[in-house]
Amino acid sequence: MDVQQAILQRRSTRGFEKTPLTQQEIDTLVQAALAAPSAMNKQPWHFAFVKDAGLLKEFNALAREHMLKNGPAPLRPRFEDPNYELLMGAPLFVILSTDPTGDGPFTGVDCGIAVENLALSAKGMGLGSVIVGMPMEIVEADCCKDLKTRMGVPAGHRYKVGILIGHNNVSKEAHPQESGRVSIV
Ligand SMILES: Cc1cc2nc3c(=O)[nH]c(=O)nc-3n(C[C@H](O)[C@H](O)[C@H](O)COP(=O)(O)O)c2cc1C
């Protein structure tokens, strides 16, 4: 797929088939992640590619429990629905984390660029994706300590951003664009 097409056709697709990704798809995503540019080439990130269905199930269950107990009131009803999963059925959850002691002014930007590399690479392979901030609350909760380690996040690292990737079973319109946010002089 042409790069411009991938950029313009990417959407946050909030629903996925459970079908696992192939090893080739995973390898392509890993390459895209590691190819991202970063300020002073610091590559401050770690990418935990979580594709183990058991771990994803455990995380969804923990998220439900945590959000029903501690989540903000407006969000709780969706977790009462037994069909709702925080990870939206995705067969792959990539967690971008950094060691906060090494975070610099551009660490967040670096991770944002890397996660978009993943979103565009997914799009290029005909896969859907959603960048997700919300799992941070669960990944960083005390109750997730052990699971965070088992999901491959290095000790001492904190969640920066994540992305869900898979075969989407929903589609979405492009978000409205505001030309007033651009000036060309
Ligand atoms: C840093 C970041 C965090 C996001 N977190 C979430 C999230 O937790 N849950 C969610 O459903 N979408 C999340 N999104 C997706 C945005 O809601 C989405 O990008 C936006 O509505 C525009 O839609 P589009 O991606 O289809 O263009 C996030 C996007 C970004 C860039």
The ligand as an ORCA input file, in Angstrom:
! r2SCAN-3c Opt
* xyz 0 1
  C      -2.273      8.844     22.580
  C      -3.613      8.277     22.172
  C      -4.369      7.589     23.109
  C      -5.594      7.029     22.742
  N      -6.286      6.289     23.654
  C      -7.434      5.665     23.280
  C      -8.088      4.788     24.180
  O      -7.655      4.549     25.302
  N      -9.234      4.189     23.761
  C      -9.744      4.392     22.504
  O     -10.779      3.817     22.175
  N      -9.109      5.203     21.616
  C      -7.974      5.843     21.967
  N      -7.300      6.635     21.074
  C      -7.825      6.777     19.699
  C      -8.432      8.166     19.443
  O      -9.661      8.271     20.121
  C      -8.577      8.360     17.930
  O      -7.287      8.393     17.352
  C      -9.317      9.631     17.558
  O     -10.660      9.577     17.993
  C      -9.315      9.898     16.041
  O      -9.884      8.821     15.330
  P      -9.033      8.018     14.226
  O      -7.876      7.381     14.926
  O      -9.974      6.992     13.650
  O      -8.583      8.989     13.212
  C      -6.088      7.214     21.418
  C      -5.321      7.901     20.482
  C      -4.094      8.429     20.840
  C      -3.268      9.140     19.786
*
